[in-house]
């Protein structure tokens, strides 16, 4: 997607996934496993994720990127977001440098922290179940 439009841009990758911390799958944690990025010092940073639910994984990904510089501007891009996720970004990202772009804002999340109505687990839909 984005690399087709910004075909001369550098790119980076953060591997982050949800981990349930209780038997009922109501308590969700985020695990950042891997980061590959060039320096982002004084560059425009686009963080793309299909869904912005709580904003927790986006925040952890952003903090991982900060180990490689301070960006000039930050663009958070997603297909679907929740009001809670957008509020979390507003509270944790630099207000004067951050823009949130999303195609739709869904009303909220269920007890498993999935966006409702949403479109399911994007990672599982794209890459299959976690091993």
Buried (B, 14 or more C-beta within 10 A) or exposed (E): EEEEEEEEEEEBEBEBBBEEEEEEEEEBEBEBEEBEBEEBEEBEBBBBBBBBBBBBBBBBBBEBBEEBBEBEBBBBBBBBBBEBBBEBBEEBBEEEBBEBEBEEBBEBBEEBBBBEEBBEBBBEEEEEEEE
